């Protein structure tokens, strides 16, 4: 039986609302290459990858998937895939090399061509303004630890809105500010490689401020598309019923989830921030004016869901996150595994049931302040060959996507545990194998296999499964 005739595909397609968006997501720095092409300036990640030992096996993003030159081929792949939408990111240093001042026409032209080709292919553009590639001059000035970066970001957002605002259907201001702070400024495992631990809090506030300022800037430019933000969210569970583990889980939930969503959706930092006060020596007094700026109305809220988190009190071993970090042993809490779940190539638990739980928790926490939700990233890496001659059999990825979509549909259907959540779409991470940050090319998340020597693209079996799912949906009336 082919995937097109698979009963499970037909059943799942029948559960999808007619207006539900099926998409794929990608990020500029992970796929474009061409780091010095077309007037692009360096980013903080360009500098970080040059540090010895920063990237797995010394892998380089200089070429990556060469999307900068092969973008038309990649749009054709998406058209064949049959997705409704493509969530891509605009490289800030490609269109504003210094992070301030003049804008680069060659960079703007590149995204003009990409957006026009997407629309011609019937694919809705969802543009992310920031997916971690801070222009290097701004990083040298303190990056997100400096309030000026938020102000510069608003200027960049306005320029993007002026140029692309008539054609982009959805705007995402920031991608995963939690990951930027935790990995980049607290633990040093991502760019810019700073080890500030809890002293990284200003990077939280300045990113949130950047979101608010960018939202204002886009609206001032009259963009026609909806505006939102996306963050990594994980349900956090204590490792045991002990009071110390429960307290550690609350602090983890606070630092991973609430200090980002609460200001955006409620206009205030969580009152429970006092739980972490002993460690937040850098916590400044936050002005009401800043909170009003952050608390802009948004048209949707993006959730990147990969895994739940289980937390125990006490220091860890330094291997608690994707990339081992000695700094982790200085934090008074650590992650422990979910023994009941299988794991991905990254060692993350495959727990689709927690997606519905997460949606329920978000609605309980934010009630009417919670906008419609898109799952803006969800996917998994699994071990796969570097070179292939035909479609890669990746049943684990098919099961992963199917399981997460199935649980999302059950949770939000009438009578489901999150039936009062308006879930509008699901974006698979990612279209094709790419440069996976500090993990280099060791983790393959794509629906399309990329041979990083020849750059040949080969659709995997999951590609054909996702295409079959898209084709099996009921057509919109009219």
C-alpha positions as semicolon CSV with decimal commas, in nm:
position;residue;x (nm);y (nm);z (nm)
1;X;0,000;0,000;0,000
2;X;0,135;0,341;-0,096
3;X;0,123;0,635;0,141
4;X;-0,140;0,797;-0,083
5;X;-0,379;0,509;-0,006
6;X;-0,276;0,461;0,356
7;X;-0,589;0,443;0,573
8;X;-0,416;0,637;0,852
9;X;-0,340;0,924;0,611
10;X;-0,702;0,937;0,500
11;X;-0,826;0,929;0,859
12;X;-0,590;1,204;0,975
13;X;-0,669;1,421;0,673
14;X;-1,038;1,391;0,757
15;X;-0,972;1,530;1,105
16;X;-0,800;1,845;0,980
17;X;-1,024;2,152;0,968
18;X;-1,067;2,280;0,614
19;X;-0,885;2,604;0,692
20;X;-0,602;2,433;0,884
21;X;-0,256;2,527;0,755
22;X;0,000;2,257;0,676
23;X;0,344;2,409;0,634
24;X;0,717;2,366;0,661
25;X;0,969;2,590;0,836
26;X;1,335;2,682;0,787
27;X;1,586;2,947;0,898
28;X;1,817;3,162;0,687
29;X;2,144;3,088;0,865
30;X;2,080;2,714;0,858
31;X;2,014;2,683;0,485
32;X;2,129;2,985;0,285
33;X;2,508;2,970;0,284
34;X;2,650;3,256;0,082
35;X;2,770;3,422;0,399
36;X;2,969;3,686;0,209
37;X;2,754;3,691;-0,105
38;X;2,532;3,972;-0,225
39;X;2,651;4,230;0,025
40;X;2,562;4,028;0,336
41;X;2,743;4,132;0,652
42;X;2,868;3,893;0,922
43;X;2,645;3,785;1,210
44;X;2,724;3,680;1,562
45;X;2,694;3,322;1,445
46;X;2,957;3,380;1,174
47;X;3,200;3,469;1,452
48;X;3,087;3,194;1,687
49;X;3,145;2,911;1,438
50;X;3,509;3,017;1,412
51;X;3,572;2,933;1,779
52;X;3,758;2,603;1,817
53;X;3,524;2,335;1,948
54;X;3,208;2,547;1,915
55;X;3,055;2,336;1,636
56;X;3,036;1,959;1,619
57;X;3,334;1,818;1,426
58;X;3,422;2,166;1,301
59;X;3,134;2,180;1,053
60;X;3,092;2,509;0,867
61;X;2,773;2,691;0,758
62;X;2,959;2,869;0,474
63;X;2,764;2,671;0,211
64;X;2,499;2,492;0,419
65;X;2,225;2,393;0,169
66;X;2,325;2,671;-0,073
67;X;1,966;2,794;-0,063
68;X;2,095;3,139;-0,156
69;X;2,166;3,003;-0,504
70;X;1,917;2,713;-0,513
71;X;1,609;2,886;-0,373
72;X;1,405;2,830;-0,690
73;X;1,473;2,456;-0,675
74;X;1,363;2,456;-0,312
75;X;1,040;2,639;-0,391
76;X;0,970;2,375;-0,658
77;X;1,017;2,108;-0,392
78;X;0,765;2,282;-0,168
79;X;0,522;2,311;-0,455
80;X;0,557;1,936;-0,516
81;X;0,512;1,877;-0,144
82;X;0,182;2,062;-0,160
83;X;0,218;2,269;0,157
84;X;-0,002;2,571;0,221
85;X;0,268;2,787;0,375
86;X;0,643;2,827;0,412
87;X;0,782;2,980;0,728
88;X;1,124;3,123;0,640
89;X;1,346;3,376;0,810
90;X;1,490;3,695;0,672
91;X;1,861;3,732;0,745
92;X;1,902;4,065;0,924
93;X;2,271;4,103;0,819
94;X;2,181;4,019;0,459
95;X;1,955;4,321;0,429
96;X;2,124;4,549;0,684
97;X;2,490;4,443;0,710
98;X;2,584;4,667;1,004
99;X;2,259;4,633;1,194
100;X;2,206;5,006;1,153
101;X;2,215;5,258;0,873
102;X;2,199;5,163;0,506
103;X;2,001;4,868;0,375
104;X;2,141;4,630;0,117
105;X;1,942;4,626;-0,206
106;X;2,086;4,292;-0,315
107;X;1,962;4,132;0,003
108;X;1,619;4,288;-0,027
109;X;1,602;4,173;-0,388
110;X;1,681;3,815;-0,283
111;X;1,378;3,799;-0,054
112;X;1,165;3,981;-0,312
113;X;1,234;3,698;-0,556
114;X;1,171;3,429;-0,295
115;X;0,839;3,578;-0,183
116;X;0,718;3,632;-0,539
117;X;0,805;3,275;-0,634
118;X;0,625;3,139;-0,327
119;X;0,312;3,330;-0,417
120;X;0,332;3,212;-0,777
121;X;0,353;2,855;-0,645
122;X;0,043;2,909;-0,429
123;X;0,243;2,898;-0,105
124;X;0,165;3,151;0,168
125;X;0,477;3,331;0,300
126;X;0,526;3,344;0,678
127;X;0,833;3,562;0,737
128;X;1,034;3,549;1,059
129;X;1,232;3,867;1,117
130;X;1,481;3,722;1,365
131;X;1,604;3,364;1,375
132;X;1,921;3,422;1,577
133;X;2,150;3,594;1,325
134;X;2,229;3,925;1,497
135;X;2,449;4,155;1,284
136;X;2,802;4,127;1,422
137;X;2,854;4,501;1,490
138;X;2,551;4,493;1,720
139;X;2,679;4,178;1,889
140;X;3,010;4,351;1,951
141;X;2,809;4,627;2,117
142;X;2,652;4,385;2,363
143;X;2,391;4,217;2,146
144;X;2,066;4,155;2,330
145;X;2,225;4,265;2,657
146;X;2,212;4,618;2,512
147;X;1,880;4,801;2,478
148;X;2,006;4,964;2,159
149;X;1,973;4,631;1,977
150;X;1,597;4,639;2,034
151;X;1,580;4,990;1,888
152;X;1,785;4,889;1,583
153;X;1,563;4,584;1,538
154;X;1,257;4,807;1,510
155;X;1,424;5,005;1,229
156;X;1,504;4,681;1,047
157;X;1,145;4,558;1,095
158;X;1,011;4,881;0,946
159;X;1,233;4,839;0,639
160;X;1,118;4,479;0,591
161;X;0,757;4,588;0,630
162;X;0,797;4,860;0,369
163;X;0,953;4,623;0,118
164;X;0,755;4,303;0,171
165;X;0,443;4,409;0,360
166;X;0,216;4,392;0,057
167;X;0,290;4,021;0,001
168;X;0,377;3,852;0,332
169;X;0,073;3,684;0,486
170;X;0,210;3,631;0,838
171;X;0,494;3,799;1,028
172;X;0,686;3,644;1,317
173;X;0,894;3,902;1,503
174;X;1,123;3,671;1,703
175;X;1,198;3,301;1,700
176;X;1,254;3,134;2,037
177;X;1,387;3,416;2,255
178;X;1,412;3,153;2,530
179;X;1,670;2,959;2,329
180;X;1,867;3,273;2,246
181;X;1,892;3,363;2,614
182;X;1,950;3,015;2,754
183;X;2,194;2,881;2,496
184;X;2,352;3,204;2,376
185;X;2,381;3,428;2,682
186;X;2,337;3,202;2,986
187;X;2,524;2,881;2,894
188;X;2,742;2,985;2,603
189;X;2,663;2,685;2,383
190;X;2,527;2,903;2,101
191;X;2,625;3,243;1,968
192;X;2,739;3,476;2,112
193;X;2,885;3,220;2,353
194;X;2,844;3,414;2,678
195;X;2,833;3,239;3,019
196;X;2,617;3,478;3,218
197;X;2,377;3,227;3,374
198;X;2,103;3,420;3,556
199;X;2,275;3,749;3,480
200;X;2,149;3,707;3,122
201;X;1,805;3,844;3,215
202;X;1,852;4,176;3,029
203;X;1,866;3,972;2,708
204;X;1,515;3,849;2,791
205;X;1,376;4,197;2,839
206;X;1,545;4,350;2,538
207;X;1,418;4,079;2,304
208;X;1,066;4,127;2,436
209;X;1,103;4,501;2,388
210;X;1,225;4,435;2,034
211;X;0,912;4,231;1,968
212;X;0,688;4,515;2,084
213;X;0,878;4,781;1,891
214;X;0,885;4,567;1,576
215;X;0,510;4,501;1,601
216;X;0,451;4,876;1,622
217;X;0,685;4,936;1,330
218;X;0,517;4,678;1,107
219;X;0,174;4,818;1,180
220;X;0,297;5,171;1,115
221;X;0,410;5,052;0,772
222;X;0,062;4,917;0,703
223;X;0,159;4,554;0,641
224;X;-0,138;4,345;0,533
225;X;-0,032;4,024;0,706
226;X;-0,099;3,913;1,062
227;X;0,171;3,974;1,322
228;X;0,282;3,740;1,599
229;X;0,580;3,596;1,781
230;X;0,697;3,242;1,835
231;X;0,866;3,080;2,130
232;X;0,982;2,740;2,243
233;X;0,733;2,602;2,493
234;X;0,760;2,283;2,696
235;X;0,538;2,144;2,969
236;X;0,759;2,120;3,279
237;X;0,716;1,837;3,528
238;X;0,892;1,772;3,862
239;X;1,096;1,453;3,880
240;X;0,918;1,357;4,203
241;X;0,667;1,484;4,455
242;X;0,941;1,623;4,678
243;X;0,900;1,990;4,756
244;X;1,250;2,065;4,626
245;X;1,175;1,906;4,287
246;X;0,840;2,085;4,264
247;X;1,008;2,419;4,340
248;X;1,280;2,349;4,081
249;X;1,014;2,269;3,819
250;X;0,833;2,595;3,892
251;X;1,152;2,795;3,847
252;X;1,230;2,607;3,524
253;X;0,878;2,673;3,393
254;X;0,918;3,037;3,485
255;X;1,249;3,078;3,302
256;X;1,156;2,868;2,998
257;X;0,793;2,966;2,942
258;X;0,639;3,236;3,154
259;X;0,891;3,522;3,146
260;X;0,837;3,541;2,770
261;X;0,466;3,476;2,726
262;X;0,338;3,668;3,031
263;X;0,471;4,011;2,927
264;X;0,359;3,965;2,566
265;X;0,010;3,834;2,642
266;X;-0,062;3,987;2,984
267;X;0,155;4,297;2,993
268;X;0,346;4,198;3,305
269;X;0,623;3,971;3,422
270;X;0,501;3,679;3,633
271;X;0,460;3,754;4,001
272;X;0,634;3,425;4,075
273;X;0,956;3,575;3,938
274;X;1,033;3,629;4,304
275;X;1,108;3,255;4,323
276;X;1,420;3,316;4,115
277;X;1,506;3,650;4,275
278;X;1,810;3,511;4,464
279;X;1,975;3,430;4,130
280;X;1,855;3,729;3,928
281;X;2,113;3,980;4,044
282;X;2,085;4,161;3,710
283;X;1,707;4,200;3,731
284;X;1,644;4,569;3,662
285;X;1,338;4,770;3,746
286;X;1,105;4,735;3,449
287;X;0,915;5,048;3,351
288;X;0,542;5,051;3,284
289;X;0,621;5,213;2,949
290;X;0,833;4,914;2,845
291;X;0,559;4,673;2,947
292;X;0,303;4,866;2,744
293;X;0,536;4,846;2,443
294;X;0,586;4,472;2,486
295;X;0,213;4,411;2,534
296;X;0,107;4,481;2,177
297;X;-0,202;4,310;2,039
298;X;-0,092;4,011;1,831
299;X;-0,288;3,827;1,565
300;X;-0,149;3,485;1,653
301;X;0,094;3,318;1,891
302;X;0,352;3,073;1,760
303;X;0,447;2,766;1,962
304;X;0,756;2,560;1,884
305;X;0,700;2,223;2,050
306;X;0,958;1,947;2,063
307;X;0,947;1,786;2,407
308;X;0,828;1,803;2,765
309;X;1,086;1,870;3,037
310;X;1,128;1,684;3,367
311;X;1,325;1,865;3,635
312;X;1,494;1,765;3,959
313;X;1,654;1,985;4,221
314;X;2,032;1,985;4,256
315;X;2,320;2,026;4,018
316;X;2,336;1,824;3,700
317;X;2,629;1,667;3,521
318;X;2,664;1,922;3,243
319;X;2,491;1,696;2,987
320;X;2,137;1,813;3,045
321;X;2,088;2,002;2,718
322;X;2,157;1,938;2,353
323;X;2,520;2,045;2,382
324;X;2,704;1,962;2,707
325;X;2,794;2,272;2,903
326;X;3,010;2,291;3,212
327;X;2,803;2,591;3,318
328;X;2,500;2,365;3,370
329;X;2,655;2,221;3,684
330;X;2,633;2,568;3,839
331;X;2,253;2,575;3,810
332;X;2,063;2,437;4,114
333;X;1,832;2,222;3,898
334;X;1,874;1,975;3,616
335;X;1,674;1,781;3,360
336;X;1,611;1,409;3,396
337;X;1,488;1,171;3,123
338;X;1,136;1,047;3,061
339;X;1,208;0,675;3,068
340;X;0,868;0,583;2,921
341;X;0,928;0,752;2,584
342;X;1,143;0,668;2,285
343;X;1,392;0,938;2,192
344;X;1,503;1,125;1,880
345;X;1,857;1,151;1,747
346;X;1,905;1,445;1,984
347;X;1,790;1,232;2,276
348;X;1,464;1,424;2,313
349;X;1,157;1,228;2,427
350;X;0,896;1,163;2,158
351;X;0,591;1,273;2,356
352;X;0,307;1,387;2,127
353;X;0,053;1,356;2,409
354;X;0,222;1,648;2,583
355;X;0,138;1,878;2,292
356;X;-0,229;1,868;2,390
357;X;-0,128;1,914;2,754
358;X;0,076;2,219;2,657
359;X;-0,217;2,374;2,471
360;X;-0,437;2,316;2,776
361;X;-0,181;2,478;3,005
362;X;-0,147;2,783;2,778
363;X;-0,524;2,833;2,770
364;X;-0,559;2,788;3,146
365;X;-0,281;3,039;3,204
366;X;-0,384;3,309;2,956
367;X;-0,758;3,253;2,904
368;X;-0,905;3,511;2,665
369;X;-0,563;3,677;2,623
370;X;-0,441;3,373;2,427
371;X;-0,463;3,446;2,053
372;X;-0,508;3,179;1,786
373;X;-0,210;2,944;1,784
374;X;0,012;2,805;1,512
375;X;0,252;2,522;1,589
376;X;0,534;2,704;1,411
377;X;0,787;2,421;1,456
378;X;0,757;2,053;1,535
379;X;0,985;1,780;1,407
380;X;1,258;1,533;1,487
381;X;1,607;1,426;1,385
382;X;1,698;1,061;1,341
383;X;2,020;0,890;1,228
384;X;2,033;0,873;0,848
385;X;2,302;0,807;0,585
386;X;2,508;1,094;0,448
387;X;2,472;0,976;0,088
388;X;2,162;0,817;-0,065
389;X;2,046;0,689;-0,403
390;X;1,671;0,707;-0,342
391;X;1,406;0,802;-0,087
392;X;1,521;0,753;0,271
393;X;1,294;0,518;0,468
394;X;1,218;0,738;0,770
395;X;0,915;0,578;0,931
396;X;1,013;0,725;1,268
397;X;0,968;1,076;1,131
398;X;0,636;0,984;0,972
399;X;0,519;0,842;1,305
400;X;0,644;1,155;1,484
401;X;0,455;1,399;1,262
402;X;0,143;1,185;1,245
403;X;0,141;1,138;1,622
404;X;0,177;1,508;1,695
405;X;-0,090;1,609;1,444
406;X;-0,322;1,337;1,572
407;X;-0,289;1,449;1,934
408;X;-0,328;1,814;1,836
409;X;-0,649;1,737;1,649
410;X;-0,788;1,523;1,932
411;X;-0,700;1,786;2,192
412;X;-0,866;2,073;2,006
413;X;-1,171;1,881;1,877
414;X;-1,504;1,921;2,059
415;X;-1,470;1,742;2,393
416;X;-1,088;1,740;2,372
417;X;-0,871;1,860;2,658
418;X;-0,797;2,185;2,471
419;X;-1,117;2,227;2,273
420;X;-1,130;2,598;2,355
421;X;-0,793;2,661;2,185
422;X;-0,804;2,792;1,829
423;X;-0,527;2,597;1,656
424;X;-0,476;2,724;1,303
425;X;-0,182;2,528;1,167
426;X;0,122;2,304;1,198
427;X;0,466;2,366;1,045
428;X;0,706;2,073;1,018
429;X;1,065;2,143;1,113
430;X;1,206;2,127;0,858
431;X;1,188;2,119;0,480
432;X;1,540;1,982;0,431
433;X;1,839;1,870;0,631
434;X;2,050;2,169;0,727
435;X;2,313;2,323;0,955
436;X;2,178;2,242;1,299
437;X;2,359;2,515;1,494
438;X;2,619;2,377;1,738
439;X;2,539;2,023;1,623
440;X;2,657;2,105;1,270
441;X;2,533;1,855;1,014
442;X;2,509;1,567;1,261
443;X;2,131;1,595;1,308
444;X;1,895;1,553;1,013
445;X;1,546;1,698;1,061
446;X;1,442;1,733;0,697
447;X;1,163;1,590;0,488
448;X;1,425;1,618;0,213
449;X;1,769;1,459;0,241
450;X;2,061;1,687;0,153
451;X;2,397;1,545;0,049
452;X;2,628;1,809;0,193
453;X;2,904;1,721;-0,054
454;X;2,699;1,740;-0,375
455;X;2,406;1,945;-0,234
456;X;2,167;1,706;-0,411
457;X;1,816;1,708;-0,264
458;X;1,636;1,373;-0,230
459;X;1,284;1,359;-0,087
460;X;1,246;1,110;0,197
461;X;0,946;0,883;0,248
462;X;0,816;1,136;0,501
463;X;0,804;1,392;0,218
464;X;0,569;1,171;0,022
465;X;0,364;1,095;0,333
466;X;0,319;1,466;0,409
467;X;0,229;1,528;0,046
468;X;-0,032;1,252;0,061
469;X;-0,177;1,406;0,378
470;X;-0,205;1,744;0,209
471;X;-0,370;1,596;-0,100
472;X;-0,616;1,390;0,101
473;X;-0,771;1,690;0,277
474;X;-1,121;1,803;0,194
475;X;-1,111;2,099;-0,046
476;X;-1,246;2,435;0,064
477;X;-1,597;2,501;-0,054
478;X;-1,610;2,730;-0,357
